[in-house]
Amino acid sequence: MNDKKNILLITDVVGVGNLTTTVMLPILTYMGFPTCSLPTSLVSNNFGYGRYAMLDTSGYLEQTFPIWEDAGFNFSAVMTGFIPTARQTGLIRQFCAGQAAKGAFIFVDPIMADLGEMYHGLPAETVDNMRNMLGVSDLCFPNYTEACYLTGTSYHKEGVSGKEAFEMVDRIRDLGSKSVIITSMKVDGIPAVAGFDIKSGDHFIINYEELPFFFAGTGDIFSAILAGHLLSGEGLQQSTRKAIEGVYKLIELNKDEKDPYNGIAIGKYLDIL
């Protein structure tokens, strides 16, 4: 089934908080994909708690990539997430370009912002770093705030029109990504995902019901579910719908949890995905 498609996650590892690698790896493994990980940084806890410690792993990446090249390690798909420095961006972009040349599908999640603001403590260069990653991206999926930063567009809490949503999608495509979806938007006042699928050549908007609860890491859960369905041969719109439905179910099941920054303990819920 999916046993021949292996996935590499290149993103941070967080000590306290169910997000990034901690939630993505079990979801993708459960969906049948052998999944490896390469940490871009070790982070003590979710940024939402305020103070945090971070260990940059750039030196480790510099040593790892040549070893993998010599060993002939290749991947069916590479998923990139949080990248803390310009130095790492160059290393990872080069690695992804090499894997893409061998047939890998490259997913880029430009993790850097939400709710109209950059994540606490991230340098301004992060925006340029994420823009640079789009040149190797088969599918990029920023949230609305990240899309605003990538395109230099003003953030509007009330959302955008359908025309404006598609214009933003196309501006991200102009930066290099073949397909694009923008999550956590309001389009004409309704929660929505807006996108473009290079395979069908279609723009699309998918509306959804938004629950009045916040949990850290739901974007990472969305990414993993989306990638799993897409790599199983389903279309981008169908995969996006299934990812939306999966996140909705998980938020509903966890709505009484007291610490939203700790995210969702995904191991208890894999069977509903």
C-alpha positions as CSV (number, residue, x, y, z in Angstrom):
1,M,0.0,0.0,0.0
2,N,2.1,2.9,1.3
3,D,5.0,0.9,2.5
4,K,7.3,2.0,-0.4
5,K,6.7,5.7,0.3
6,N,8.9,7.0,3.0
7,I,8.7,10.5,4.4
8,L,11.3,12.8,6.0
9,L,10.2,15.4,8.5
10,I,12.6,18.4,8.8
11,T,11.3,20.6,11.6
12,D,11.8,21.3,15.3
13,V,11.4,18.9,18.2
14,V,9.5,20.4,21.2
15,G,10.1,19.1,24.7
16,V,6.8,20.3,26.3
17,G,3.8,20.5,23.9
18,N,2.1,18.1,21.5
19,L,3.1,19.7,18.2
20,T,5.5,19.4,15.2
21,T,7.4,16.1,15.1
22,T,5.6,14.8,18.2
23,V,2.2,14.7,16.5
24,M,3.2,14.4,12.8
25,L,5.3,11.3,13.1
26,P,2.7,9.1,14.7
27,I,0.0,10.2,12.3
28,L,2.0,9.5,9.2
29,T,3.2,6.2,10.6
30,Y,-0.3,5.2,11.5
31,M,-1.4,6.0,7.9
32,G,1.2,3.5,6.6
33,F,4.2,5.7,5.8
34,P,7.7,4.9,7.2
35,T,8.6,8.3,8.6
36,C,12.0,9.7,9.6
37,S,12.9,12.9,11.3
38,L,15.7,15.5,11.2
39,P,15.4,18.2,13.9
40,T,16.1,21.8,12.9
41,S,16.2,22.8,16.5
42,L,15.4,21.5,20.0
43,V,12.9,23.7,21.7
44,S,12.2,23.5,25.5
45,N,8.4,24.2,25.1
46,N,5.8,25.7,22.9
47,F,6.4,29.4,22.2
48,G,3.0,30.2,23.6
49,Y,4.3,29.8,27.1
50,G,6.4,32.9,26.7
51,R,10.0,32.0,27.7
52,Y,11.7,29.1,26.0
53,A,15.2,27.7,25.3
54,M,16.2,26.7,21.8
55,L,19.2,24.7,20.5
56,D,20.1,25.4,16.9
57,T,21.1,22.1,15.1
58,S,22.7,23.7,12.0
59,G,26.0,22.0,12.7
60,Y,24.3,18.6,13.0
61,L,22.5,19.2,9.7
62,E,25.8,20.1,8.0
63,Q,27.3,16.7,9.2
64,T,24.2,14.7,8.4
65,F,23.4,15.6,4.8
66,P,26.8,14.4,3.4
67,I,26.5,11.2,5.4
68,W,23.0,10.5,4.0
69,E,24.3,11.3,0.5
70,D,27.1,8.8,0.8
71,A,24.7,6.2,2.3
72,G,22.2,6.7,-0.6
73,F,19.3,7.7,1.7
74,N,16.4,9.0,-0.4
75,F,12.8,9.9,0.4
76,S,9.5,9.8,-1.4
77,A,8.5,13.0,0.3
78,V,10.2,15.7,2.4
79,M,8.1,17.9,4.8
80,T,9.8,21.0,6.1
81,G,8.5,23.1,9.0
82,F,10.2,25.5,11.4
83,I,13.6,26.6,10.2
84,P,15.3,29.1,12.6
85,T,18.1,30.6,10.6
86,A,19.2,31.6,7.1
87,R,22.1,29.2,7.4
88,Q,19.7,26.3,7.9
89,T,17.5,27.5,5.1
90,G,20.3,27.2,2.6
91,L,21.2,23.7,3.8
92,I,17.7,22.4,3.8
93,R,16.8,24.1,0.4
94,Q,19.8,22.5,-1.2
95,F,18.9,19.1,0.3
96,C,15.3,19.4,-0.9
97,A,16.4,20.4,-4.4
98,G,18.5,17.3,-4.6
99,Q,15.7,15.0,-3.3
100,A,13.2,16.7,-5.7
101,A,15.6,15.9,-8.6
102,K,15.3,12.2,-7.6
103,G,11.5,12.4,-7.6
104,A,10.6,13.4,-4.0
105,F,7.5,15.5,-3.3
106,I,8.4,18.6,-1.3
107,F,5.9,20.0,1.3
108,V,6.8,23.4,2.8
109,D,5.0,24.6,5.9
110,P,6.4,28.1,6.6
111,I,5.9,28.0,10.3
112,M,6.5,31.5,11.7
113,A,3.3,33.3,12.7
114,D,-0.4,33.2,13.6
115,L,-3.3,35.5,14.6
116,G,-1.7,38.4,12.9
117,E,1.7,38.3,14.6
118,M,5.1,36.6,14.3
119,Y,5.8,34.0,16.9
120,H,7.5,35.3,20.0
121,G,11.3,35.8,19.6
122,L,11.6,35.0,15.9
123,P,13.9,37.3,13.9
124,A,12.6,39.4,11.0
125,E,14.8,37.4,8.6
126,T,12.5,34.4,9.1
127,V,10.1,35.8,6.5
128,D,12.9,35.9,3.9
129,N,14.0,32.4,4.9
130,M,10.5,31.0,4.3
131,R,10.2,32.8,1.0
132,N,13.5,31.2,-0.1
133,M,12.0,27.7,0.7
134,L,9.1,28.2,-1.8
135,G,11.4,27.8,-4.8
136,V,11.6,24.0,-4.0
137,S,8.0,23.6,-2.9
138,D,5.5,21.3,-4.6
139,L,2.9,22.3,-2.0
140,C,3.1,25.2,0.4
141,F,0.4,25.5,3.2
142,P,0.8,28.7,5.2
143,N,-1.9,29.9,7.5
144,Y,-3.5,33.3,6.7
145,T,-1.0,35.3,8.9
146,E,2.0,33.5,7.3
147,A,0.6,34.1,3.9
148,C,0.3,37.9,4.7
149,Y,4.0,37.9,5.7
150,L,5.1,36.0,2.7
151,T,3.3,38.3,0.3
152,G,3.7,41.6,2.1
153,T,-0.1,41.9,2.5
154,S,-1.8,43.6,5.3
155,Y,-3.5,41.3,7.8
156,H,-7.3,41.8,8.2
157,K,-8.9,40.1,11.2
158,E,-12.3,40.2,9.4
159,G,-10.8,38.3,6.4
160,V,-10.7,38.8,2.7
161,S,-12.9,38.5,-0.4
162,G,-12.7,35.4,-2.6
163,K,-10.9,37.5,-5.2
164,E,-8.4,38.7,-2.7
165,A,-7.9,35.1,-1.4
166,F,-7.0,33.9,-4.9
167,E,-4.7,36.9,-5.5
168,M,-2.8,35.9,-2.3
169,V,-2.6,32.3,-3.4
170,D,-1.2,33.4,-6.8
171,R,1.4,35.7,-5.2
172,I,2.7,32.7,-3.2
173,R,2.8,30.7,-6.5
174,D,4.8,33.6,-8.0
175,L,7.4,33.0,-5.2
176,G,7.9,29.4,-6.5
177,S,5.4,26.9,-5.0
178,K,3.6,24.8,-7.5
179,S,0.5,24.2,-5.5
180,V,-0.7,26.3,-2.5
181,I,-3.3,26.2,0.2
182,I,-3.9,29.0,2.7
183,T,-5.5,27.8,6.0
184,S,-7.3,29.6,8.8
185,M,-8.7,32.3,6.6
186,K,-12.1,34.1,6.5
187,V,-13.3,34.4,3.0
188,D,-16.4,36.6,2.6
189,G,-16.8,36.3,6.4
190,I,-16.8,32.5,6.5
191,P,-13.9,30.3,7.8
192,A,-12.2,28.8,4.7
193,V,-9.1,27.3,3.1
194,A,-8.2,28.8,-0.3
195,G,-5.9,27.1,-2.7
196,F,-4.6,26.2,-6.2
197,D,-3.9,22.7,-7.4
198,I,-1.2,22.5,-10.1
199,K,-2.4,19.1,-11.1
200,S,-6.0,20.2,-12.0
201,G,-5.1,23.8,-12.7
202,D,-8.0,24.9,-10.5
203,H,-8.4,27.5,-7.8
204,F,-10.7,26.5,-5.0
205,I,-12.2,27.6,-1.7
206,I,-13.4,25.1,1.0
207,N,-15.6,26.5,3.7
208,Y,-15.8,24.9,7.1
209,E,-17.3,25.3,10.6
210,E,-14.9,26.7,13.1
211,L,-15.1,25.6,16.7
212,P,-14.5,28.4,19.3
213,F,-11.4,26.6,20.8
214,F,-7.7,27.0,20.3
215,F,-5.1,24.3,20.5
216,A,-1.4,24.5,19.7
217,G,-0.2,22.0,17.1
218,T,-3.5,21.7,15.1
219,G,-1.7,23.1,12.0
220,D,0.9,20.3,12.3
221,I,-1.9,17.7,12.6
222,F,-3.6,19.2,9.6
223,S,-0.3,19.0,7.6
224,A,0.3,15.3,8.5
225,I,-3.3,14.2,7.6
226,L,-3.2,16.2,4.4
227,A,0.2,14.8,3.3
228,G,-0.9,11.2,4.1
229,H,-4.0,11.4,1.9
230,L,-2.2,13.2,-0.9
231,L,0.6,10.7,-1.0
232,S,-2.0,7.9,-1.0
233,G,-3.1,9.2,-4.4
234,E,-6.1,11.4,-3.4
235,G,-6.6,14.9,-4.9
236,L,-5.6,18.1,-3.2
237,Q,-9.1,19.3,-2.5
238,Q,-10.2,15.9,-1.2
239,S,-7.1,15.6,1.0
240,T,-7.7,19.1,2.3
241,R,-11.3,18.3,3.3
242,K,-10.2,15.2,5.1
243,A,-7.5,17.1,7.0
244,I,-10.1,19.8,8.0
245,E,-12.5,17.1,9.2
246,G,-9.8,15.3,11.2
247,V,-8.7,18.5,13.0
248,Y,-12.4,19.4,13.7
249,K,-13.0,16.0,15.3
250,L,-9.9,16.3,17.5
251,I,-10.7,19.8,18.7
252,E,-14.2,18.7,19.5
253,L,-12.9,15.7,21.5
254,N,-10.5,17.9,23.5
255,K,-12.6,21.0,24.0
256,D,-12.6,20.6,27.8
257,E,-8.8,20.4,28.1
258,K,-7.4,23.2,30.3
259,D,-4.0,23.9,28.7
260,P,-4.4,24.7,25.0
261,Y,-0.7,25.4,24.6
262,N,0.0,21.8,25.3
263,G,-1.8,20.7,22.2
264,I,-3.6,17.4,21.6
265,A,-2.1,14.1,22.7
266,I,-2.6,12.5,19.3
267,G,-1.7,9.0,20.3
268,K,-5.1,8.5,22.0
269,Y,-7.0,9.4,18.8
270,L,-5.2,7.8,15.8
271,D,-8.0,5.4,15.2
272,I,-10.4,8.2,14.3
273,L,-8.1,9.4,11.5
